[in-house]
Amino acid sequence: MYFAALLARTEDGWEASDTDLDDVETLADLTDLAREASVDEDTVLVFIEQEDAWFGIVRVDGEDDPRIYVSDAAAATRSSYGEILVDELTGGDEDDAADLDTLDLDGTEDGEDDLEDDTDDTEEPGAAAGRGDHPAGPLGDRQILGDFGFSERELLAVETDAMAEIADALGASEVLEAVR
């Protein structure tokens, strides 16, 4: 199960809203959602968290390219939304809809047993699902929140309930809890 929220920076602080990711198939879709929530092209943070298995942050500052951080690349690739982020960070083919179509929104594969039956002995594990090997651990911009006073060291130390811990450090815990 996922929880996703947008935190938009304003002159008065942070504004939070939960977000529906049903129509998100690419990083561009996610970036568009963030830009729609932006006030005067200020910073918007998109948080995606999957049951304490992994979390991701996409930061959009105006028209700049999005910055991305994923807490555990290997865990995230088992998730349709995480795979979008990891593919962007590793240069994977984010437009390959065939890979996304095999994933349920809960991060499990449709017909998982069928995929195993369709593979021949020459394929490497995971090849049928279209994913390469990604190491367990963080991937992406570790300084994504540095200018908000949340250091790389603090980001790497986050383990459970990531959104709440980060929102608290940013001074946005009350607005985030209002949308949870």
C-alpha positions as CSV (number, residue, x, y, z in Angstrom):
1,M,0.0,0.0,0.0
2,Y,1.2,3.4,-0.9
3,F,0.9,6.8,0.7
4,A,1.7,9.8,-1.5
5,A,1.5,13.5,-0.6
6,L,2.6,16.8,-2.0
7,L,4.2,19.5,0.1
8,A,4.2,22.9,-1.6
9,R,6.4,25.6,-0.2
10,T,4.6,29.0,0.1
11,E,5.5,32.4,1.6
12,D,3.4,31.3,4.7
13,G,5.1,27.9,5.1
14,W,4.1,24.5,3.7
15,E,0.8,23.4,2.2
16,A,0.1,19.7,2.0
17,S,-2.2,17.6,-0.1
18,D,-2.6,13.9,-0.6
19,T,-2.4,12.9,-4.1
20,D,-3.8,10.1,-6.3
21,L,-1.2,8.3,-8.3
22,D,-3.6,6.3,-10.4
23,D,-2.9,8.3,-13.6
24,V,0.9,8.4,-13.0
25,E,2.8,6.3,-15.5
26,T,5.9,8.4,-16.0
27,L,8.1,10.9,-14.2
28,A,6.7,13.6,-16.4
29,D,3.2,12.7,-15.1
30,L,4.5,13.0,-11.5
31,T,6.3,16.3,-12.3
32,D,3.1,17.7,-13.8
33,L,1.2,16.9,-10.6
34,A,3.8,18.7,-8.6
35,R,3.8,21.8,-10.9
36,E,0.0,22.0,-10.6
37,A,0.3,22.2,-6.8
38,S,3.0,24.8,-7.0
39,V,2.3,28.3,-5.8
40,D,4.3,30.9,-7.8
41,E,6.6,28.1,-9.1
42,D,7.9,27.5,-5.6
43,T,9.3,24.2,-4.5
44,V,7.0,21.2,-4.4
45,L,8.1,17.9,-2.8
46,V,6.3,14.7,-3.8
47,F,6.6,12.0,-1.2
48,I,5.8,8.4,-2.0
49,E,6.1,5.8,0.7
50,Q,5.3,2.1,0.5
51,E,4.7,0.4,3.9
52,D,8.1,1.3,5.3
53,A,9.8,-0.7,2.6
54,W,11.0,2.3,0.7
55,F,10.3,6.0,0.2
56,G,11.0,8.4,-2.6
57,I,11.1,12.1,-2.9
58,V,10.7,14.1,-6.1
59,R,11.5,17.7,-5.8
60,V,10.3,20.2,-8.4
61,D,11.5,23.8,-8.4
62,G,9.6,25.8,-11.0
63,E,10.6,24.6,-14.5
64,D,13.9,23.0,-13.4
65,D,14.4,19.3,-14.0
66,P,13.0,17.3,-11.0
67,R,15.5,16.0,-8.4
68,I,14.9,12.5,-7.1
69,Y,15.9,10.5,-4.1
70,V,14.9,6.8,-3.4
71,S,15.7,5.2,0.0
72,D,16.2,1.7,-1.3
73,A,16.6,1.1,-5.1
74,A,16.1,-2.7,-4.9
75,A,12.9,-2.5,-2.9
76,A,11.6,0.4,-5.1
77,T,12.0,-1.6,-8.4
78,R,9.4,-4.1,-7.1
79,S,6.9,-1.2,-7.2
80,S,5.5,0.4,-10.2
81,Y,6.0,3.9,-8.8
82,G,9.4,3.2,-7.5
83,E,10.4,1.7,-10.8
84,I,9.6,5.0,-12.5
85,L,12.0,6.8,-10.1
86,V,14.8,4.2,-10.3
87,D,14.6,4.0,-14.1
88,E,15.0,7.8,-14.3
89,L,18.0,7.7,-12.0
90,T,19.7,4.8,-13.7
91,G,18.8,5.7,-17.3
92,G,16.3,2.9,-17.7
93,D,13.6,3.1,-20.2
94,E,10.8,4.9,-18.3
95,D,8.5,4.9,-21.4
96,D,8.5,1.1,-21.5
97,A,4.8,0.7,-20.6
98,A,5.0,-3.1,-21.0
99,D,6.9,-3.3,-17.7
100,L,4.5,-1.0,-15.9
101,D,1.5,-2.9,-17.2
102,T,2.7,-6.1,-15.4
103,L,2.6,-4.4,-12.1
104,D,-0.3,-4.0,-9.7
105,L,-0.5,-0.8,-7.7
106,D,0.4,-2.8,-4.6
107,G,3.9,-3.5,-6.1
108,T,3.3,-7.1,-6.9
109,E,3.3,-8.5,-10.4
110,D,0.2,-9.6,-12.2
111,G,0.3,-13.3,-13.0
112,E,3.6,-13.7,-11.1
113,D,3.5,-17.5,-11.6
114,D,2.8,-17.1,-15.3
115,L,6.0,-15.0,-15.7
116,E,8.1,-17.7,-14.1
117,D,6.5,-20.3,-16.5
118,D,7.2,-18.2,-19.6
119,T,10.9,-17.7,-18.9
120,D,13.4,-20.1,-20.4
121,D,16.5,-21.4,-18.6
122,T,18.8,-18.9,-20.3
123,E,17.2,-15.8,-18.8
124,E,18.6,-14.3,-15.7
125,P,16.2,-14.0,-12.7
126,G,14.1,-10.8,-13.1
127,A,14.7,-10.6,-16.8
128,A,11.1,-11.5,-17.6
129,A,9.9,-8.6,-15.6
130,G,12.3,-6.2,-17.5
131,R,14.3,-5.1,-14.5
132,G,18.0,-5.1,-14.0
133,D,19.8,-5.7,-10.7
134,H,19.8,-2.7,-8.4
135,P,21.6,-2.7,-5.1
136,A,19.7,-2.4,-1.9
137,G,20.2,1.1,-0.5
138,P,19.7,4.8,-1.4
139,L,19.9,6.2,-4.9
140,G,19.7,9.7,-6.2
141,D,20.2,13.2,-4.9
142,R,21.1,12.9,-1.2
143,Q,21.2,16.7,-0.9
144,I,17.6,17.0,-2.1
145,L,16.5,18.6,1.2
146,G,19.8,20.2,2.3
147,D,18.7,23.7,1.7
148,F,15.8,23.1,4.1
149,G,18.1,22.1,6.9
150,F,17.7,18.3,6.4
151,S,21.2,17.0,5.7
152,E,22.4,14.0,3.7
153,R,23.3,12.3,6.9
154,E,19.8,12.8,8.4
155,L,18.2,11.6,5.1
156,L,20.3,8.4,5.1
157,A,19.3,7.7,8.7
158,V,15.5,7.8,8.1
159,E,14.2,4.2,8.4
160,T,10.5,4.1,9.3
161,D,7.7,6.6,8.8
162,A,9.9,8.6,6.6
163,M,7.3,11.2,5.6
164,A,6.5,12.0,9.2
165,E,10.1,12.4,10.2
166,I,11.0,14.5,7.2
167,A,7.9,16.7,7.5
168,D,8.6,17.2,11.2
169,A,12.2,18.4,10.3
170,L,10.8,20.7,7.6
171,G,8.2,22.2,10.0
172,A,5.4,20.7,8.0
173,S,4.2,17.8,10.2
174,E,0.9,19.4,11.1
175,V,-0.1,20.1,7.5
176,L,1.0,16.6,6.5
177,E,-1.0,14.9,9.3
178,A,-4.1,16.9,8.2
179,V,-4.0,15.0,4.8
180,R,-3.1,11.6,6.2
